[in-house]
Amino acid sequence: MSSQLDFMGKVNSTNGGNLARPSRTERRASRRCKINQLMRLRPSDPERDPFDDIRGSLSVSRTGVYFQSSEQGYEVGMRLFVSMPYSKEPAAMTREYLAEVVRRDPLPNGLFGVGFKILMEMGLQGGYSFSYTHQPK
């Protein structure tokens, strides 16, 4: 009789026998959460064709994000400016990040699956400033 551990490590084949699953090493440094968060994405390189893509995330971790897009300009290795969470509201507080595309998958629905890793936080982007600034006359 097989132990429960043996059972969990095997997959049924079409011929009724059991085959062992190939072992895969988890490469992600942090866990992923399925969160839909609105983002604004733009290329950081002024030499590239510009685009302004506003998308919702599918999967988020501390260091990266995965989303789907119809924008064809994404390439592995390209740097992006990412604003998230993104809002058009003037008083919204968004954080700006520098990121790098690490994955681009063509999907059967005609979109692209794009993954990026966050390289650094560039700062907080806000609409209104409530601090006093002296205006010289």
C-alpha positions as semicolon CSV with decimal commas, in nm:
position;residue;x (nm);y (nm);z (nm)
1;M;0,000;0,000;0,000
2;S;0,135;0,343;-0,095
3;S;0,177;0,611;0,163
4;Q;-0,002;0,944;0,123
5;L;0,328;1,108;0,034
6;D;0,384;0,861;-0,252
7;F;0,032;0,927;-0,381
8;M;0,083;1,305;-0,381
9;G;0,402;1,280;-0,587
10;K;0,246;1,084;-0,874
11;V;0,019;1,169;-1,164
12;N;-0,218;0,931;-1,337
13;S;-0,129;0,864;-1,697
14;T;-0,376;0,786;-1,975
15;N;-0,282;0,418;-1,969
16;G;-0,382;0,376;-1,603
17;G;-0,028;0,361;-1,462
18;N;0,135;0,616;-1,236
19;L;0,417;0,841;-1,349
20;A;0,635;1,045;-1,115
21;R;0,605;1,424;-1,151
22;P;0,918;1,598;-1,267
23;S;1,059;1,798;-0,977
24;R;1,068;2,173;-1,032
25;T;1,254;2,419;-0,819
26;E;1,055;2,726;-0,719
27;R;1,248;3,025;-0,856
28;R;1,033;3,300;-0,707
29;A;1,179;3,476;-0,405
30;S;0,839;3,577;-0,264
31;R;0,482;3,447;-0,280
32;R;0,231;3,573;-0,534
33;C;-0,116;3,714;-0,464
34;K;-0,392;3,736;-0,722
35;I;-0,471;4,106;-0,694
36;N;-0,627;4,328;-0,957
37;Q;-0,457;4,664;-0,912
38;L;-0,465;4,937;-1,177
39;M;-0,122;5,039;-1,313
40;R;0,013;5,290;-1,563
41;L;0,312;5,163;-1,762
42;R;0,546;5,360;-1,990
43;P;0,889;5,287;-2,140
44;S;1,166;5,466;-1,951
45;D;1,398;5,476;-2,254
46;P;1,332;5,791;-2,463
47;E;1,477;5,614;-2,770
48;R;1,192;5,359;-2,775
49;D;0,854;5,415;-2,934
50;P;0,642;5,569;-2,659
51;F;0,324;5,411;-2,527
52;D;0,106;5,470;-2,224
53;D;-0,057;5,146;-2,111
54;I;-0,312;5,136;-1,829
55;R;-0,377;4,779;-1,712
56;G;-0,488;4,578;-1,413
57;S;-0,249;4,333;-1,253
58;L;-0,327;3,961;-1,237
59;S;-0,059;3,847;-0,996
60;V;0,150;4,058;-0,757
61;S;0,444;3,988;-0,526
62;R;0,675;4,216;-0,330
63;T;0,919;4,231;-0,620
64;G;0,714;4,178;-0,934
65;V;0,385;4,192;-1,122
66;Y;0,224;3,987;-1,400
67;F;-0,050;4,127;-1,626
68;Q;-0,205;4,093;-1,972
69;S;-0,182;4,359;-2,241
70;S;-0,257;4,415;-2,607
71;E;0,044;4,650;-2,633
72;Q;0,306;4,491;-2,859
73;G;0,593;4,718;-2,752
74;Y;0,694;4,516;-2,444
75;E;1,026;4,330;-2,476
76;V;1,223;4,127;-2,224
77;G;1,491;4,350;-2,076
78;M;1,316;4,681;-2,142
79;R;1,284;4,926;-1,853
80;L;0,950;5,075;-1,752
81;F;0,812;5,353;-1,540
82;V;0,525;5,200;-1,343
83;S;0,272;5,401;-1,143
84;M;0,063;5,198;-0,901
85;P;-0,195;5,198;-0,773
86;Y;-0,295;5,426;-1,059
87;S;-0,585;5,670;-1,046
88;K;-0,679;5,976;-1,252
89;E;-0,810;6,150;-0,939
90;P;-0,606;6,467;-0,872
91;A;-0,564;6,391;-0,500
92;A;-0,464;6,027;-0,549
93;M;-0,134;5,911;-0,404
94;T;0,051;5,678;-0,638
95;R;0,397;5,534;-0,616
96;E;0,631;5,548;-0,914
97;Y;0,869;5,256;-0,975
98;L;1,144;5,168;-1,217
99;A;1,091;4,812;-1,341
100;E;1,232;4,567;-1,595
101;V;1,032;4,331;-1,817
102;V;1,140;3,973;-1,742
103;R;0,867;3,781;-1,923
104;R;0,652;3,822;-2,235
105;D;0,423;3,537;-2,334
106;P;0,195;3,537;-2,640
107;L;-0,146;3,416;-2,521
108;P;-0,416;3,228;-2,717
109;N;-0,659;3,521;-2,678
110;G;-0,426;3,750;-2,879
111;L;-0,296;3,937;-2,574
112;F;0,051;3,917;-2,421
113;G;0,127;3,803;-2,069
114;V;0,390;4,044;-1,932
115;G;0,588;4,009;-1,612
116;F;0,817;4,270;-1,464
117;K;1,041;4,295;-1,163
118;I;1,059;4,613;-0,960
119;L;1,411;4,756;-0,958
120;M;1,356;5,059;-0,735
121;E;1,095;5,294;-0,599
122;M;1,125;5,639;-0,748
123;G;0,891;5,817;-0,511
124;L;0,541;5,914;-0,423
125;Q;0,338;6,091;-0,690
126;G;0,060;6,307;-0,556
127;G;-0,182;6,554;-0,703
128;Y;-0,230;6,827;-0,445
129;S;0,032;6,977;-0,218
130;F;-0,102;7,106;0,113
131;S;0,227;7,256;0,225
132;Y;0,275;7,632;0,235
133;T;0,501;7,773;-0,034
134;H;0,604;8,135;-0,020
135;Q;0,546;8,321;-0,346
136;P;0,782;8,621;-0,385
137;K;0,616;8,943;-0,506
